Amino acid sequence: MIDTSEIGAFLGLDVGKGEHPATAVTPAGKKAFDKRLPNSEPKLREVFGKLKAKHGTVLVVVDQTASIGALPLAVARDMGCPVAYLPGLGCGGSPTSIPVTDARDAFVIADAARVMPHTLRSVDLEDETIAELEMIVGFDDDLAGEATRISNRLRGLMTQIHPHLERVLGPRIQHPAVLMLLERFGAPTQIRKAGRRRLITLIRPKAPRMAERLVEDIFTALDEQTVVVPGTDAAALIVPSLAGSLTAVLDQRKLLAARIEEVLENHPLSKVLTSMLGIGVRTGARILIDVGDGSSFPSAAHLAAFAGLAPPTRSSGSSIRGEQPSRRGRSSSNGPSSSPRSPPSPTRPPAPTTTRRSARESTTPKPSSASPDDEPRCSSRCSATAPSTSPGPPRRADPHHAHHRQRSRIRRSSRSRLGDRSSHTSACPHQPTPAQALHRS
């Protein structure tokens, strides 16, 4: 908890791209400043300096620490002003009961910092390693998405013009040898015209072991299709361009991976992270960005819940028992943490209900009592055709599917309860209808 006993003014900033709506309040709740500040260092220094000269220590509180909120925090630190961060839930719990809107954000932030200091979060000066890793890893994530998009586009074009060739090159679409081949020869006719020897010479430096086998598979696939699909000539212009773009993106990712590894080695926790099974350079960097040293989590259980790894227990009586992977937690941390997680389980089945036949039979009106002469005739003729009402043999218990056992028990019990009624209403052709029974009575 941040100590606010010596704070002379609480300055709330609703950070923005071009300007920051700012409101300063005194410990007594009186407004000392209420204007929009341009997102420039000279203006910020001017306002911070005036507030410090008049009120002493000024606590600068923001609602966003990264991106557009980085400059105000850096200027405040440079001028010796303490800084803090107010989460969105802290704003919503402000005693002023004012909705968090663009016009009143700054006042809500400042007033919540004044009367609810326990909602504030300290904003420590970020380590240069963490700041650089966050920027590089963010750019690497963008490149990964771009590589996936281009790969899917390439495979889609190849599937359209030559499905057999796509089955050979598609699974290896990001291999340097395949990209070099597609960048040089974009159409199936161009690949066939180049010949086996030329293709082997071309891709051997990138794939020395599989060059001959890959070329042989390519020509086998080319022989399986003799027709030319419309659009092949246009694809011959697009495929080389896409292959070149994908090569450039993959080369950029290689450079970033080397830089991430260099920066990660400068952090004291790098050896601890990379020594864990299944955690590489990129995953270790992402964990270091999202979790840090783990000091902000009271226990390991809090960290597991934050990452969405804590399995919740599902229990209902004696039939439904088990644990499933949690789907909660921070979405950005689920990326690196998704590797050790087990695959998501299917959706929990709904509560067992009566079958459709049981519901239909239960709503059928029970016929009134008929004459005594009809009963023995009905029972004698229906005794041979009436279905058996005894339940079948018990099914084998399956501990992994308790809800199926519960449904089976309900079906068997409903059949036993409705056995006598169904033997007369559905199986007996001589049972009078409700209208006939009323007419006879």
C-alpha positions as CSV (number, residue, x, y, z in Angstrom):
1,M,0.0,0.0,0.0
2,I,1.3,3.4,-1.0
3,D,1.7,5.9,1.9
4,T,-0.2,9.1,1.1
5,S,0.2,10.8,4.5
6,E,2.8,13.4,3.2
7,I,1.1,14.0,-0.2
8,G,0.1,17.6,-0.8
9,A,-1.8,17.1,-4.0
10,F,-3.2,14.1,-6.0
11,L,-2.9,14.6,-9.7
12,G,-5.1,12.3,-11.8
13,L,-4.3,11.9,-15.5
14,D,-6.6,10.2,-18.0
15,V,-3.8,9.6,-20.4
16,G,-4.5,10.0,-24.1
17,K,-2.7,10.1,-27.4
18,G,-2.6,13.9,-28.0
19,E,-3.5,15.3,-24.6
20,H,-4.2,14.2,-21.0
21,P,-7.2,15.5,-19.1
22,A,-5.7,16.3,-15.6
23,T,-7.3,17.1,-12.3
24,A,-5.5,17.8,-9.0
25,V,-7.2,17.6,-5.6
26,T,-5.9,18.4,-2.2
27,P,-6.1,16.0,0.8
28,A,-9.3,18.0,1.8
29,G,-11.0,17.2,-1.5
30,K,-10.7,20.7,-3.1
31,K,-9.8,21.0,-6.7
32,A,-6.4,22.6,-7.3
33,F,-6.1,22.0,-11.1
34,D,-8.5,21.0,-13.8
35,K,-7.3,21.3,-17.4
36,R,-6.1,19.3,-20.4
37,L,-2.4,18.8,-20.7
38,P,-0.7,18.4,-24.1
39,N,1.3,15.2,-24.4
40,S,4.6,17.1,-24.5
41,E,7.5,17.3,-22.0
42,P,7.6,21.1,-21.6
43,K,3.9,21.4,-20.7
44,L,4.1,18.5,-18.3
45,R,7.1,19.9,-16.6
46,E,5.5,23.3,-16.3
47,V,2.3,21.9,-14.6
48,F,4.2,19.5,-12.3
49,G,6.5,22.3,-11.2
50,K,3.7,24.7,-10.4
51,L,1.9,22.1,-8.3
52,K,5.1,21.2,-6.4
53,A,5.8,24.8,-5.7
54,K,2.3,25.4,-4.3
55,H,1.4,22.1,-2.6
56,G,4.7,20.3,-2.0
57,T,4.8,16.6,-2.8
58,V,2.5,15.7,-5.8
59,L,1.4,12.1,-6.4
60,V,0.9,11.5,-10.1
61,V,-1.7,8.8,-10.8
62,V,-2.5,7.4,-14.2
63,D,-4.9,4.8,-15.6
64,Q,-2.4,3.3,-18.1
65,T,1.3,2.9,-17.6
66,A,2.4,1.7,-21.0
67,S,2.3,3.2,-24.5
68,I,0.6,6.6,-24.2
69,G,1.2,6.8,-20.4
70,A,4.9,6.3,-20.6
71,L,5.9,10.0,-21.1
72,P,4.0,11.5,-18.1
73,L,5.5,8.8,-15.8
74,A,9.0,9.4,-17.1
75,V,8.7,13.2,-16.7
76,A,7.2,12.8,-13.2
77,R,10.0,10.5,-12.1
78,D,12.6,12.9,-13.5
79,M,11.1,15.8,-11.4
80,G,11.0,13.7,-8.2
81,C,7.2,13.2,-8.1
82,P,5.9,9.8,-6.8
83,V,3.8,7.9,-9.4
84,A,1.1,5.3,-9.0
85,Y,-1.4,3.3,-11.2
86,L,-5.1,3.0,-10.5
87,P,-6.7,-0.1,-12.1
88,G,-10.1,0.1,-13.7
89,L,-11.8,-1.8,-10.9
90,G,-10.4,0.8,-8.5
91,C,-12.1,3.6,-10.4
92,G,-15.4,1.7,-10.5
93,G,-15.3,1.3,-6.7
94,S,-14.8,5.1,-6.1
95,P,-17.1,6.4,-3.4
96,T,-18.1,9.3,-5.7
97,S,-20.4,6.9,-7.6
98,I,-19.5,8.7,-10.9
99,P,-19.4,6.6,-14.0
100,V,-15.9,6.4,-15.5
101,T,-16.3,8.5,-18.7
102,D,-13.9,10.6,-20.7
103,A,-15.1,13.8,-19.2
104,R,-14.7,12.7,-15.5
105,D,-12.0,10.1,-15.6
106,A,-9.3,12.5,-14.3
107,F,-11.3,13.6,-11.3
108,V,-12.4,10.0,-10.4
109,I,-8.7,8.9,-10.6
110,A,-7.5,11.7,-8.3
111,D,-10.3,11.4,-5.8
112,A,-10.0,7.6,-5.6
113,A,-6.3,8.0,-4.9
114,R,-7.1,10.5,-2.1
115,V,-9.8,8.5,-0.3
116,M,-8.9,4.9,-1.3
117,P,-5.1,4.7,-1.3
118,H,-5.3,0.9,-1.0
119,T,-6.5,0.7,-4.6
120,L,-3.3,2.2,-5.9
121,R,-0.6,0.1,-7.5
122,S,3.0,1.1,-7.3
123,V,4.8,1.8,-10.6
124,D,8.4,0.8,-10.2
125,L,11.0,2.0,-12.7
126,E,11.0,-0.8,-15.2
127,D,14.3,-2.6,-15.9
128,E,15.8,-1.7,-19.2
129,T,15.9,-5.4,-20.0
130,I,12.2,-5.9,-19.4
131,A,11.3,-2.8,-21.5
132,E,13.5,-3.9,-24.4
133,L,12.1,-7.5,-24.2
134,E,8.5,-6.3,-24.2
135,M,9.0,-4.3,-27.4
136,I,10.9,-7.0,-29.2
137,V,8.6,-9.8,-28.2
138,G,5.6,-7.7,-29.2
139,F,7.1,-7.2,-32.7
140,D,7.9,-10.9,-32.9
141,D,4.3,-11.8,-32.2
142,D,3.2,-9.6,-35.0
143,L,5.7,-11.3,-37.4
144,A,4.4,-14.7,-36.3
145,G,0.9,-13.8,-37.2
146,E,2.1,-12.4,-40.5
147,A,4.0,-15.6,-41.3
148,T,0.9,-17.7,-40.6
149,R,-1.3,-15.5,-42.8
150,I,1.1,-15.7,-45.8
151,S,1.6,-19.4,-45.4
152,N,-2.2,-20.0,-45.4
153,R,-2.5,-17.8,-48.5
154,L,0.2,-19.8,-50.3
155,R,-1.3,-23.1,-49.5
156,G,-4.7,-21.9,-50.5
157,L,-3.4,-20.8,-54.0
158,M,-1.6,-24.1,-54.5
159,T,-4.7,-26.1,-53.4
160,Q,-6.7,-24.2,-56.0
161,I,-4.4,-24.8,-59.0
162,H,-2.7,-28.1,-58.1
163,P,-3.9,-30.1,-55.0
164,H,-1.4,-32.9,-55.5
165,L,1.5,-30.5,-55.5
166,E,0.2,-28.8,-52.3
167,R,0.1,-32.1,-50.5
168,V,3.9,-32.3,-51.1
169,L,4.9,-28.7,-50.5
170,G,2.2,-27.6,-48.1
171,P,3.5,-29.2,-44.9
172,R,7.0,-27.8,-45.7
173,I,5.8,-24.4,-46.9
174,Q,8.1,-22.5,-44.4
175,H,11.2,-24.5,-45.3
176,P,13.9,-22.4,-46.9
177,A,14.3,-24.9,-49.8
178,V,10.6,-24.8,-50.6
179,L,10.4,-21.1,-50.5
180,M,13.4,-20.7,-52.8
181,L,11.8,-23.1,-55.3
182,L,8.5,-21.3,-55.2
183,E,10.2,-17.9,-55.5
184,R,12.0,-19.0,-58.6
185,F,9.2,-21.2,-60.2
186,G,5.7,-20.2,-59.2
187,A,3.6,-22.4,-61.5
188,P,3.5,-26.2,-61.9
189,T,4.4,-25.8,-65.6
190,Q,7.5,-23.8,-64.7
191,I,8.6,-26.4,-62.2
192,R,8.2,-29.2,-64.8
193,K,10.0,-27.2,-67.4
194,A,13.0,-26.6,-65.1
195,G,13.7,-30.4,-64.8
196,R,14.9,-32.6,-62.0
197,R,18.6,-31.8,-62.2
198,R,18.1,-28.1,-62.1
199,L,15.8,-28.2,-59.1
200,I,18.1,-30.5,-57.2
201,T,21.0,-28.1,-57.8
202,L,18.9,-25.2,-56.7
203,I,17.6,-26.5,-53.4
204,R,20.5,-28.7,-52.3
205,P,22.3,-25.9,-50.4
206,K,19.1,-25.4,-48.3
207,A,18.2,-29.0,-48.0
208,P,21.2,-31.3,-48.6
209,R,19.6,-34.4,-47.2
210,M,16.1,-34.3,-48.7
211,A,16.8,-32.5,-52.0
212,E,16.6,-35.6,-54.3
213,R,13.6,-37.1,-52.4
214,L,11.7,-33.8,-52.4
215,V,12.2,-33.3,-56.1
216,E,11.1,-36.8,-56.9
217,D,7.9,-36.3,-54.8
218,I,7.3,-33.1,-56.7
219,F,7.4,-34.7,-60.1
220,T,5.3,-37.6,-58.9
221,A,2.6,-35.1,-57.8
222,L,2.9,-33.2,-61.1
223,D,2.3,-36.4,-63.1
224,E,-1.0,-37.0,-61.2
225,Q,-2.7,-34.0,-62.8
226,T,-2.8,-33.4,-66.5
227,V,-5.4,-30.6,-66.8
228,V,-4.6,-26.9,-66.2
229,V,-7.0,-25.2,-63.8
230,P,-8.2,-21.7,-64.7
231,G,-6.2,-19.1,-62.8
232,T,-2.9,-20.9,-63.0
233,D,-1.2,-18.1,-65.0
234,A,-2.3,-15.5,-62.4
235,A,-1.0,-17.7,-59.6
236,A,2.3,-17.9,-61.3
237,L,2.7,-14.1,-60.6
238,I,1.4,-14.2,-57.0
239,V,3.2,-17.3,-55.6
240,P,6.7,-15.9,-56.1
241,S,5.8,-12.7,-54.5
242,L,4.2,-14.4,-51.5
243,A,7.2,-16.7,-51.2
244,G,9.6,-13.8,-51.1
245,S,7.5,-12.0,-48.4
246,L,7.4,-15.1,-46.3
247,T,11.1,-15.5,-46.6
248,A,11.7,-12.0,-45.4
249,V,9.3,-12.4,-42.5
250,L,11.0,-15.6,-41.3
251,D,14.5,-14.0,-41.6
252,Q,13.3,-11.1,-39.4
253,R,12.0,-13.6,-36.8
254,K,15.5,-15.3,-36.8
255,L,17.2,-11.9,-36.1
256,L,14.7,-11.1,-33.4
257,A,15.2,-14.5,-31.8
258,A,18.9,-13.9,-31.6
259,R,18.4,-10.5,-30.1
260,I,15.8,-11.9,-27.6
261,E,18.3,-14.5,-26.5
262,E,21.0,-11.8,-26.0
263,V,18.7,-9.6,-23.9
264,L,17.4,-12.5,-21.9
265,E,20.8,-13.6,-20.9
266,N,21.4,-10.2,-19.2
267,H,18.5,-10.8,-16.8
268,P,19.4,-12.7,-13.5
269,L,16.3,-15.0,-13.9
270,S,17.2,-16.1,-17.4
271,K,19.0,-19.3,-16.3
272,V,16.2,-20.3,-14.0
273,L,13.6,-19.9,-16.7
274,T,15.5,-21.6,-19.5
275,S,16.4,-24.5,-17.3
276,M,12.7,-25.5,-17.0
277,L,11.5,-28.3,-19.3
278,G,9.6,-26.9,-22.3
279,I,10.5,-23.3,-21.8
280,G,12.6,-21.8,-24.6
281,V,13.9,-18.3,-25.3
282,R,10.6,-16.8,-26.6
283,T,8.5,-18.5,-23.8
284,G,10.9,-17.4,-21.1
285,A,10.9,-13.8,-22.3
286,R,7.1,-13.8,-22.3
287,I,6.9,-15.2,-18.8
288,L,9.5,-12.6,-17.6
289,I,7.4,-9.8,-19.1
290,D,4.0,-10.9,-17.7
291,V,5.1,-12.4,-14.4
292,G,8.5,-10.8,-13.6
293,D,10.2,-12.3,-10.5
294,G,6.8,-13.4,-9.1
295,S,7.0,-11.1,-6.0
296,S,3.6,-9.6,-6.8
297,F,1.9,-13.0,-6.2
298,P,1.4,-14.1,-2.5
299,S,1.7,-17.8,-3.4
300,A,2.1,-20.2,-6.2
301,A,-1.7,-20.8,-6.2
302,H,-2.2,-17.1,-7.1
303,L,0.2,-17.4,-10.0
304,A,-1.5,-20.5,-11.3
305,A,-4.9,-18.8,-11.1
306,F,-3.4,-15.7,-12.9
307,A,-2.1,-17.9,-15.7
308,G,-5.3,-20.0,-15.9
309,L,-3.6,-23.2,-14.9
310,A,-5.6,-23.9,-11.6
311,P,-8.1,-26.7,-12.4
312,P,-11.5,-26.1,-10.7
313,T,-13.3,-29.0,-9.1
314,R,-16.7,-30.0,-10.6
315,S,-18.9,-31.8,-8.1
316,S,-22.6,-32.6,-7.9
317,G,-23.7,-35.2,-5.5
318,S,-22.2,-38.6,-6.1
319,S,-22.4,-38.7,-9.9
320,I,-20.4,-35.8,-11.1
321,R,-16.9,-35.5,-9.8
322,G,-13.7,-34.3,-11.5
323,E,-11.3,-31.5,-12.2
324,Q,-11.1,-29.6,-15.5
325,P,-8.5,-27.1,-16.8
326,S,-9.5,-23.5,-16.0
327,R,-10.4,-21.2,-18.8
328,R,-10.0,-18.1,-16.7
329,G,-6.9,-16.0,-16.0
330,R,-5.1,-13.4,-18.1
331,S,-5.5,-14.0,-21.8
332,S,-2.0,-12.6,-22.7
333,S,-0.4,-15.1,-20.3
334,N,-2.2,-18.1,-21.8
335,G,0.1,-17.9,-24.8
336,P,3.4,-19.0,-23.2
337,S,1.6,-21.0,-20.6
338,S,-0.4,-23.0,-23.2
339,S,2.3,-25.5,-23.8
340,P,2.2,-27.3,-20.4
341,R,-1.6,-27.1,-20.3
342,S,-3.6,-30.1,-21.1
343,P,-6.1,-29.7,-24.0
344,P,-9.4,-28.1,-23.1
345,S,-12.0,-30.6,-22.0
346,P,-15.4,-30.7,-23.7
347,T,-18.2,-28.6,-22.5
348,R,-19.9,-29.9,-19.3
349,P,-23.0,-31.8,-20.3
350,P,-26.4,-30.5,-19.3
351,A,-28.3,-32.0,-16.3
352,P,-30.0,-35.3,-17.2
353,T,-33.6,-35.0,-18.0
354,T,-36.4,-37.4,-18.9
355,T,-36.4,-38.9,-22.3
356,R,-38.7,-37.6,-25.1
357,R,-40.8,-40.8,-25.0
358,S,-41.2,-40.6,-21.2
359,A,-42.2,-37.0,-21.4
360,R,-44.8,-37.8,-24.2
361,E,-46.2,-40.7,-22.3
362,S,-46.4,-38.8,-19.0
363,T,-48.5,-36.1,-20.7
364,T,-50.9,-38.6,-22.2
365,P,-54.3,-38.5,-20.3
366,K,-55.0,-41.7,-18.4
367,P,-58.1,-43.4,-19.7
368,S,-61.0,-43.8,-17.4
369,S,-62.0,-47.3,-16.2
370,A,-63.9,-49.3,-18.7
371,S,-66.4,-52.1,-18.3
372,P,-65.4,-55.3,-16.5
373,D,-65.9,-57.3,-19.7
374,D,-63.2,-55.5,-21.4
375,E,-60.4,-56.0,-18.9
376,P,-59.9,-59.8,-19.1
377,R,-60.1,-59.7,-22.9
378,C,-57.5,-57.0,-23.0
379,S,-55.2,-58.7,-20.6
380,S,-55.4,-62.0,-22.3
381,R,-54.7,-60.7,-25.8
382,C,-51.9,-58.3,-24.6
383,S,-50.1,-60.8,-22.3
384,A,-48.1,-62.2,-25.2
385,T,-47.4,-58.9,-27.0
386,A,-46.8,-56.6,-24.1
387,P,-43.1,-55.6,-23.9
388,S,-41.1,-56.6,-20.9
389,T,-41.0,-54.0,-18.2
390,S,-38.0,-55.4,-16.3
391,P,-34.9,-53.3,-16.7
392,G,-32.0,-54.6,-18.6
393,P,-28.7,-55.8,-17.0
394,P,-26.6,-53.0,-15.4
395,R,-24.0,-51.4,-17.6
396,R,-20.4,-51.5,-16.8
397,A,-19.3,-48.7,-14.6
398,D,-17.2,-46.0,-16.2
399,P,-15.6,-43.6,-13.7
400,H,-14.8,-41.1,-16.4
401,H,-18.4,-40.6,-17.6
402,A,-20.5,-40.4,-14.4
403,H,-23.2,-38.3,-16.1
404,H,-23.9,-41.2,-18.6
405,R,-24.5,-43.5,-15.7
406,Q,-26.9,-41.0,-14.1
407,R,-28.8,-40.8,-17.4
408,S,-29.0,-44.5,-17.7
409,R,-30.4,-44.9,-14.2
410,I,-33.1,-42.3,-14.9
411,R,-34.1,-44.0,-18.2
412,R,-34.4,-47.4,-16.4
413,S,-36.4,-46.0,-13.5
414,S,-38.8,-44.2,-15.9
415,R,-39.4,-47.3,-17.9
416,S,-40.1,-49.3,-14.7
417,R,-42.6,-46.7,-13.5
418,L,-44.4,-46.4,-16.8
419,G,-44.2,-50.1,-17.7
420,D,-47.8,-50.9,-16.8
421,R,-49.2,-47.8,-18.4
422,S,-47.2,-48.2,-21.7
423,S,-48.2,-51.8,-22.0
424,H,-51.8,-50.8,-22.3
425,T,-51.5,-47.5,-24.1
426,S,-49.0,-48.3,-26.8
427,A,-48.6,-52.1,-27.1
428,C,-52.3,-53.1,-26.8
429,P,-54.4,-52.4,-29.9
430,H,-57.6,-53.2,-28.0
431,Q,-57.2,-50.6,-25.3
432,P,-60.0,-48.0,-25.7
433,T,-59.1,-44.5,-26.4
434,P,-60.1,-41.8,-23.8
435,A,-63.1,-40.8,-26.0
436,Q,-64.4,-44.4,-26.2
437,A,-63.9,-44.9,-22.4
438,L,-66.0,-41.8,-21.7
439,H,-68.7,-42.9,-24.1
440,R,-69.0,-46.3,-22.5
441,S,-69.2,-44.9,-19.0
